[in-house]
Amino acid sequence: MSTASSLNIERKVLELGTPLLLDGGQSLPEMRVAYETCGTLNAAKDNAILICHALTGDHHVVSDHPKTGKPGWWVRMVGPGKPIDTDRYFIICANVIGSCMGSTGPASLAPDGEPWAKRFPVITIRDMVKGHIAVLDALGIDALHAVVGGSMGGMQALSLASNFAERTRAALVIASTARHSAQNIAFHEVGRQAIMADPEWREGNYYAHGKGPEKGLSVARMAAHITYLSEAGLTDKFGRRLQNREEKTFGFDADFQIESYLRYQGLSFTDRFDANSYLYITRAMDYFDLAEEHGGMLANAFAGSKARFCLVSFDTDWLYPTAESRNVTHALNAAGLPVSFVELSAPYGHDSFLLDVPALDRVVEGFLG
């Protein structure tokens, strides 16, 4: 098992003292980006891979999570001899702005010394990528070997390869999309409304009260978590089996195993994530439409790129189904760029990119190599 020292893990914070102009027309007067690196940057600085995290993820790709103590979220993929090989590549992962794991977000202090809360400006995926670019600049990295991301991380990868085309030579986009669909937006709105309906939300100003909208955030997480799984996976894992009982209670306790599982997922989430961050990040995802940013034509988004691309989807992912990856692939073909696409079979739904899918390992290793 690899140790932290053998991985050469470093946790850093970039303080950007100049204002960051945001897509919404507002600006952040200063910006803080927390990030993690592992591996060694070579003398030419051309072996760097930027990994972009998903909605509720963070920059702790391989290091233990500071709040939960759990291993990094992609330890099965990143490390010595693994598909993203830290013996070959220098890995960077930055916590997105708007989040709550060290980068500037709603819980951060505004210039007046009080938490931003709901005064925090609405951000976009492209704004998040601006934070990543600031990290690359600070590290003196002109062009990445590759940018890699799954789910919302894939959106960031596409945005970087489009809007900062000269900054990467390759992009690996897994279980993602070039724009959020009406269904995606609908699920996010259910979660946001659950949070804002919680009396403890207090219009976002809950930080001084010792308790936030935990019940609302828990429900939001439960609703979202369903979209990360597949019907076949849920049936196989839980079916209609009862939870620690022989008969139904004919009440509203968690009679079924799936109910107990979702309640656990919701409650444990409130220990590590900020409700306002959830509002802002889901809104950023809903606003994401790469074609809209480039005159309505997705192929135009990649007009300035010379990168090679790989798109990966999963046959049981109904959140970002295979058609979404095909749509991006067709646009890249129209732009004349080298692109490979594969749909992998896995029973885990959208979360397949985080779980044990050996075929994904082979694709990742082959593309990066």
N, C-alpha and C positions, 0 to 999 in steps of 0.2 A: 504494500500500500504506500502510495506517495505521501511524503510528509510536506508540510508547508514550506520547510526550508529547501527541499529538493525542487519544489515548484518555483522558488524564488518569488513568492507572493509579496506584493507591496500594496498597501492601501494609501491613497493620496487624496488630497482635496485641492482643487484649483479655485483660487479666488480671482474673479475677473472684476476689476474695479471700474471698468468702463460700461456704460449702459448697453443693454442688449435690446435692439429693436425687434419687436415681435410682429408676427403676421397680422395680428388684430389691430395694429396701429399704435398700441401702447408700447412701453419699454420697461424693462427691469433695470433699475438704477445700478444694481450690482448683481453678480451671479456667482453662485458657489456650485461647483460640480464635484461630487464625490466619485472616485473611480478606483478600480483595482487593476493591477497588472500582474502578469506572471510570465515566466520564461525570460529570455534575454534578447534585447534589441541589438541586432548586429550593427557593424560599423557603417554599413550603407543605409541603414534604417529602412530596409525594404522587405522585412520579414514580419511586419506587424499585421495582426488580424484584430479588427474591432468586432466584438460580439455585442449585439443589442438585445436588451432584455424585454420581456413581455409586460403586460399591464401591471400585474401585481408582483413582478420580479424586482431585481435589484442588481447591483454590481458584484455581488458575492457569487461569482461563477464557480469557483473552486474552494474558496475559504468558508469556514463555518459561519453561519448566520449569527450576527451578534445578539439578536433578540431570542431566537428560538434554539440556537445551538445546533441546528441541523446542518448537514453538509451542504456545500454550495449546490446551486440548482442544476448545474450541468457537469458534475464531476464524472459522470459516465462518459462524457464526450470529450472533455478537456483534461489534458495531463500528459506526462511522458509516455510516448508510445501509443497514445490514444488517437482517435481520428483527427482531432485538433491538437497536434503534437507540440507540447511546450518545449521539447528538445529542439524543435525546428523553428517554431514561431513565437513571437512576442505577443501575448494576448492582452487586450485592453477591453474593459467593460465599464461604462460610465452609468451611474444612476441618472435617469432622465430628470430634467428640471420639471417641477410640478409634483415630484414624488416626495417621500417622507423618510428616505434613508440616507440623508446627508447632503443632497443637492437642494438648491433653493426651491421652496414650495410654499403652499399655503400656511404651513406651521412655522415657517421661518420668520424671523423678525424683519419687519419693514423698517424704513429709515426712522420712523417715529418711535422705535423700540417696542412696538406691539406686534403680535403675530399678524401676518398678512390676512389670514382667514379668507373671507369672501372678497376682500379687496384685491387679492392676487389676480393679475390679468389672465384672461383665458389664453391658453397656448395651443399650438398645433404640433403635429409630428415634425414638421420642418423646423419649428423652434427648438424642439428637443435635439434635433440633429445639429443645430447651431452650437449647442453645448458640447456635443461630441467633437465638432470641428475645433472648438477652442482648446479641447484637451489635446488633439493631434498637433495643433500649433505649439502648444506648450512643450510637447515632447519632441518637437522638431521633425515630425513625420509628414513629409510632403504627400506621399501616396501609400495607401494600404496595400498589402498583398491581397487582402479580401475584407469585405464586411459581411457579417453573418448574422442572421436573426430569424427567430421563429415567432409567429403570431404578430403582436405589435412590434416585436423586434424586426420582423420581416418588412413591416411598413417603413421603419427607420432605415433599413438597408436599401430599400427602393428609393426612398427620398434622398438619401446621401448619394447614391449612384446617379440620380437624376439631377439634383440641384447643386451638387458639388462633384461633378463628373470626373474632374481631374484628380480627385483625392482617393480613388480606389481603382485597382486593376481587375477586380472581380467582385461579384455579389452573389451570395448564396441565400436564397429566400425560401423559408420552410413554413408550410401551413399558414399562408398569409394571403394578402389581397392588395390591390391597388386602390381600392375604395371601399368604404363601409356601406353595406346594403341597408335597405329599410328594416329588414329583420334584425340585423346587428344593432342598429340604432334603437329599435324597439326594446330589445333586451336590456340595453344600457339605461334606457329611460325608466324602466321598471326599477332598476337598482337605485338610480338617482332619486326617484320619488320616495322609495323606501327610506333612504337616508334623510331626506328633507322633511318627511312626515314624522320622524322621530322628534318628540319634544326636546330632547337633549341636544339637537342640532343647533338650536338658538340662532338661526340665520347664519350659521358658520362660526359664530363667536363662542365656542365652547371650551377653548383652551384654558381659560382661567377658572373653570368650574370643576376641574378634577374628573369630569366624566363627559364623554362625548356621546354621539348617537350610536352606541354599540349595537342596539337591537336592529336599527335600520341598516347599519353596515353589514351585520350578520345576514340579514335577509337578502341584501344586494349580492353578497358573496354566494349564498345558496343558489340564487337564480342564475348567476353567471356560471357557477360550477357545473350546473346541469348541461350547459352548452359546450363544455369542454369534454364531455363524455359521449359515448355512443350508446344507442339503445341495446345493441348486442352485448356491449361490455357491462352495462347496468344489469341486464337480465342474467348474465353469467355470474356476476359478482354478488348480486343481491336477490334477484328474482322477486318473489312475493314473501320471502322468508320473514318470520317475525323476529323481533329483537328481544332476546333474553326472556321469552315467555312462551307458553304452550298455546294460549288462546288470545284472541283479540280482547281488548279492554272495553270496547264500545265507548271510548272516550277520545281525548285528543292528545294523549301521550304519544311518544314515538313507538307505535306498535310495530312498524316495519323497519327492517335493517336500513333501508335506503333513507328513511326519515332520520334515523339516529345518525347516520353518516353525514347527511347534509347539515344537520344541526351542529355536529362537531366541526365540520369545515367552516361554518359561519362563525362560531364562537372563537375558534383558534385564530381566525383571520383578524379579529378585532384586537388581538394582542400585538400584532406586528404592523398594522397598516392604519393610515390616517383617513378618516372619512372624507375630508375636503379634498385630499389628494385623489381619492377615488372619483370624486365628481369631476375634477379637472382633467384627469387622464382619460376617462371615458369620453369626455366631451372632445378632447383632442383626436381620439380615434374616430369619433363620429364625423368630425369635420374632414377627415382624410379623404381626399379624392385627387389622385396624382394627375389624372387627365384634366380635371378642372383647373389645376394650377398651370396647365400648359395649353390653354386655348381649346380645351375639350377633346383633344386627340392624345391618347395615351402614348402612341408612338413618338409624338413630339417631345414627350418628357425625357426621352433618351437620345435625342438628336445630338447632343454634345458628348456622348459617352463613347469610350473606346474599350470599355470593360467587357469581360465575358461573364455570363450569367448562368445560374442553375436554379431552377424552380422545382420544389418538391411539395407534393400534396399527399394526403392519406385518404383511402377509399371510404373510411368511416367518419371523416370529419365533415359535419354538416354546418359548422360555424363558418369556416372558410373552405367550401367544397372545391373539388378539383377544377371545376369550371372557372373559378377565380384565377388559379395559377395558369390555366390555359389562356385566359384572356391576356395576362401579362406576357406570356410566351409569344402569342400572336403579335402583340405590339412590338416586342423586341425583334421578331422576325421582320416586321415591316420597317423597323429602323435599321435593318441590316447588321444586327449585332449577333455575335456567337452566343447561342443559348441552348442549354439542354433542359429537358423537362422529364420528370418521372412521377408517376403515381404509385405509391407504395401501399401494400396491404397490411393493415394493422387493426387490432380489435379495440383500440383505446380511444378512438375519436380524435378530437382536436389535440388533446394532450399527448398524442403519440410522439411528438417531437421531443418530449421530455423523458420518455419512458424507453424501455428496452426493446428497440426495434433494430436488430442487427443489419438489416438492409439499409437503414438510414446511415449507420456508421460507415458502410462501404461507399455510399454515395458521397458523404462528406469528405472522407479521406481521399477518394479518387478525384473529386473536383478541386480540392485545395492543393493536391499534389501536382 
